Amino acid sequence: MAAEEPDAKKAKTGEEGYYKVIDGVKYDRELLESIEKFAADGQVGYPEAKKLWAEAQDGQGVTDVEKATLEYAMKTYKFTEKATKFLTVFLSTGKKSFYKVIDGVKYDRALLEEAQRSEADGQISWREAKALFEDAKDGCGLTGTEKTTLEYVLKNLKFTDKARTFLESQLAGNAPKSYYKIVDGVKYDHLLLAEIEDSAKDGLVSEAEAKRLWDAAGDGKGVTSIEQQTLKYALAQAKFTDPAKAFLEEKLASLLN
């Protein structure tokens, strides 16, 4: 449900007031001006759409007027595909009942909307997949509806390879007991280590495989200290082609700059 209009907003009237009326409909003047400014170069991009949403939330939640303003903007101005998807997802979430029915199947609305918001930047990362799974378990284990919802999400939304592998393993019951693996007292990323071991099965990790490992480690959110430690461990323990080794060493060194 949209937030109530704050009293301070309701109190402002006149030409320079809080609202702007177009064709008899009341819009948020400042938000509309921001939109017009962002659209001045021809289109509103994804980073600008995120700024507009943050401005609309405004510490009070998104009011009916702010929601109407964003919907008006999307009909009136050109938005990039990614910007349109982002705002469409955020405007459509948080409504109605606990469940959402799609093609006759009942899903957990909050979990589905969380997944949609996570994917609004293009894909669901490993960390976001972990958060989805933890929210689904909810301290009581997975219900049938929550499991069905995660399976639907896997089929219909975009994940990084590492995120997809994680969530599929969790749902199949084949996941490692911990996100981490301890070797000689040092903590490593369990899933990344498994990917490294798989890449090294033929005896040598190629440059293409090294690039995939780096992408898996970064996972859209940057390489954590644990992931760096895991890659360093891999370089010391597994065999890499010279280009593959040079690639990872250069990437790891760049994080120190």
C-alpha positions, 0 to 999 in steps of 0.5 A: 500500500502506498504511504500517506501523504505527509502533512508538510506535503499536503500543506503546500499549495500554489504555483510554487507548491509541492504539486503540479496538476496536469490534465486534472491529475496531481503529480509531485512537482520536485520528482517531476522536475528531476525526471525532466532533467534526467530525460533532457538528453533523450532518455532516462537511464538505469542509474537515474531510475534508481535515483528517482526511486530513492527520491520518491521513497523520501524517507516516508515510503512512496506515496500515491502521488509519487507513484502516479508521477513515476507512472506518468513519467514512464508513459511520457518520457523515454526510459532505457529497457533496464530503467523501465524494468527496474521501475516497473518491478519496484512500482508493482511490488508490495501489493495485495495478499500473501500469495500470488497466483500465476497460471493457477499456481500459488507462490509466496508473494513477498519472496517472489517480489524480493527476487524480482527486486534483486534481478532489477539490476540485470541478474541475481547475484550469489549473495542475493541468492543466499539472502533469498534462500535464508528468507525462504527458510525463515527459521522454520525450513522451506514450506512447499509454497516457498520451494515452488516459488524458488523453483519458479524464480530459477526458471524465469529470472536471470542469475549469475552462474554461481548464484544459480548453482548455489540455489539449485544445490540448496533445493536439491539438498546437495549443498555443502553444510557451510558456505565456507570450507576450512583447510589447514585452519584457513576459511575458503569459499566452498562453492568457488573452491568446488568450481576451481576443483571442477575446472582443474579435473583435466589437470590444467585450468585454462585462461577461459576457465580462469576468467569464469572463476574470476567472474564467479568470484566477483559475482556482480558485487566485487570479490570478497576477502574470502574469495580472494583467499580462495583464488590465491589458494587455487593458484598455489594448489592447482595447475594453471596455464601460464596465461590463466595464472597471469590473468588471475594474478593480475586481477588479484593484484589490481585489488591492492591498488 
